[in-house]
Amino acid sequence: MPDVNRIDVIKTFFFFLVFITSLIKPQQRSFKDDKGIYLACEKMPEIKGGLKTIASMLKYPPKARKEKVQGMVYVQFVVDEKGKISAEKVIRSLGAGCDEEALRVVSKLKIKPGYEKGNPVKVKMTLPFRFKL
């Protein structure tokens, strides 16, 4: 009989452990780079219209289509407190006009700013662009 009681105690313990941890709201950590720009904040910037907006704006470059170039381009940029984009740069290049197209799309995006403790902040973001025929 003592084994049955021990099993019941263990089951009850795990039930309360799971129950209590489910009540605790996880907090997202905020991180800044050496220039004071957030890499992660409480509420990250949002692209107005979502990813559908990017998909509708992105055009396959004719040179890339002709040369059958496929792959990924990663563009890094900063979203300021007003949602304006600056410091755009390609951090992973594909060439054949794909880098320029990704930069063109980023420059035209409308973005809601990120927030930390209720205040708008500068946030560094990276967006991947997939070029696939």
Contacts in CASP RR format, 6 or more apart in sequence:
PFRMAT RR
TARGET T0000
AUTHOR 0000-0000-0000
METHOD contacts of the structure
MODEL  1
MPDVNRIDVIKTFFFFLVFITSLIKPQQRSFKDDKGIYLACEKMPEIKGG
LKTIASMLKYPPKARKEKVQGMVYVQFVVDEKGKISAEKVIRSLGAGCDE
EALRVVSKLKIKPGYEKGNPVKVKMTLPFRFKL
28 40 0 8 1.000
28 41 0 8 1.000
28 42 0 8 1.000
29 40 0 8 1.000
30 38 0 8 1.000
30 40 0 8 1.000
30 41 0 8 1.000
30 42 0 8 1.000
30 116 0 8 1.000
31 38 0 8 1.000
31 39 0 8 1.000
31 40 0 8 1.000
32 38 0 8 1.000
32 39 0 8 1.000
33 39 0 8 1.000
33 124 0 8 1.000
36 122 0 8 1.000
37 78 0 8 1.000
37 122 0 8 1.000
37 123 0 8 1.000
37 124 0 8 1.000
38 114 0 8 1.000
38 116 0 8 1.000
38 121 0 8 1.000
38 122 0 8 1.000
38 123 0 8 1.000
38 124 0 8 1.000
39 123 0 8 1.000
39 124 0 8 1.000
41 114 0 8 1.000
41 115 0 8 1.000
41 116 0 8 1.000
41 121 0 8 1.000
41 123 0 8 1.000
42 115 0 8 1.000
42 116 0 8 1.000
42 117 0 8 1.000
42 118 0 8 1.000
43 114 0 8 1.000
43 115 0 8 1.000
43 116 0 8 1.000
43 118 0 8 1.000
44 114 0 8 1.000
44 123 0 8 1.000
44 125 0 8 1.000
45 79 0 8 1.000
45 83 0 8 1.000
45 111 0 8 1.000
45 112 0 8 1.000
45 113 0 8 1.000
45 114 0 8 1.000
45 123 0 8 1.000
45 125 0 8 1.000
46 111 0 8 1.000
46 112 0 8 1.000
46 114 0 8 1.000
47 53 0 8 1.000
47 54 0 8 1.000
47 109 0 8 1.000
47 110 0 8 1.000
47 111 0 8 1.000
48 109 0 8 1.000
48 110 0 8 1.000
48 111 0 8 1.000
48 112 0 8 1.000
49 110 0 8 1.000
53 109 0 8 1.000
53 110 0 8 1.000
54 105 0 8 1.000
54 109 0 8 1.000
54 127 0 8 1.000
54 129 0 8 1.000
57 105 0 8 1.000
57 108 0 8 1.000
57 109 0 8 1.000
58 101 0 8 1.000
58 102 0 8 1.000
58 105 0 8 1.000
58 129 0 8 1.000
59 101 0 8 1.000
60 101 0 8 1.000
60 131 0 8 1.000
60 133 0 8 1.000
61 96 0 8 1.000
61 97 0 8 1.000
61 98 0 8 1.000
61 100 0 8 1.000
61 101 0 8 1.000
61 131 0 8 1.000
63 69 0 8 1.000
63 96 0 8 1.000
63 97 0 8 1.000
64 70 0 8 1.000
64 94 0 8 1.000
64 95 0 8 1.000
64 96 0 8 1.000
64 97 0 8 1.000
64 98 0 8 1.000
64 131 0 8 1.000
65 133 0 8 1.000
67 96 0 8 1.000
68 133 0 8 1.000
69 94 0 8 1.000
69 95 0 8 1.000
69 96 0 8 1.000
69 98 0 8 1.000
69 131 0 8 1.000
70 131 0 8 1.000
70 132 0 8 1.000
70 133 0 8 1.000
71 94 0 8 1.000
71 98 0 8 1.000
71 130 0 8 1.000
71 131 0 8 1.000
71 132 0 8 1.000
72 92 0 8 1.000
72 94 0 8 1.000
72 128 0 8 1.000
72 129 0 8 1.000
72 130 0 8 1.000
72 131 0 8 1.000
73 90 0 8 1.000
73 92 0 8 1.000
73 93 0 8 1.000
73 94 0 8 1.000
73 95 0 8 1.000
73 98 0 8 1.000
73 99 0 8 1.000
73 101 0 8 1.000
73 102 0 8 1.000
73 128 0 8 1.000
73 129 0 8 1.000
73 131 0 8 1.000
74 90 0 8 1.000
74 91 0 8 1.000
74 92 0 8 1.000
74 126 0 8 1.000
74 127 0 8 1.000
74 128 0 8 1.000
74 129 0 8 1.000
75 88 0 8 1.000
75 89 0 8 1.000
75 90 0 8 1.000
75 91 0 8 1.000
75 102 0 8 1.000
75 103 0 8 1.000
75 106 0 8 1.000
75 126 0 8 1.000
75 127 0 8 1.000
75 129 0 8 1.000
76 87 0 8 1.000
76 88 0 8 1.000
76 89 0 8 1.000
76 90 0 8 1.000
76 91 0 8 1.000
76 124 0 8 1.000
76 125 0 8 1.000
76 126 0 8 1.000
77 85 0 8 1.000
77 86 0 8 1.000
77 87 0 8 1.000
77 88 0 8 1.000
77 89 0 8 1.000
77 106 0 8 1.000
77 124 0 8 1.000
77 125 0 8 1.000
77 127 0 8 1.000
78 85 0 8 1.000
78 86 0 8 1.000
78 87 0 8 1.000
78 122 0 8 1.000
78 123 0 8 1.000
78 124 0 8 1.000
78 125 0 8 1.000
79 85 0 8 1.000
79 111 0 8 1.000
79 113 0 8 1.000
79 114 0 8 1.000
79 122 0 8 1.000
79 123 0 8 1.000
79 125 0 8 1.000
80 86 0 8 1.000
80 113 0 8 1.000
80 122 0 8 1.000
81 113 0 8 1.000
81 120 0 8 1.000
81 121 0 8 1.000
81 122 0 8 1.000
82 113 0 8 1.000
82 120 0 8 1.000
83 111 0 8 1.000
83 112 0 8 1.000
83 113 0 8 1.000
83 114 0 8 1.000
83 120 0 8 1.000
85 106 0 8 1.000
85 107 0 8 1.000
85 109 0 8 1.000
85 111 0 8 1.000
88 103 0 8 1.000
88 106 0 8 1.000
88 107 0 8 1.000
90 99 0 8 1.000
90 102 0 8 1.000
90 103 0 8 1.000
91 126 0 8 1.000
93 99 0 8 1.000
94 131 0 8 1.000
98 129 0 8 1.000
98 131 0 8 1.000
101 129 0 8 1.000
102 127 0 8 1.000
102 129 0 8 1.000
105 129 0 8 1.000
106 127 0 8 1.000
113 120 0 8 1.000
113 121 0 8 1.000
113 123 0 8 1.000
114 120 0 8 1.000
114 121 0 8 1.000
114 123 0 8 1.000
115 121 0 8 1.000
END
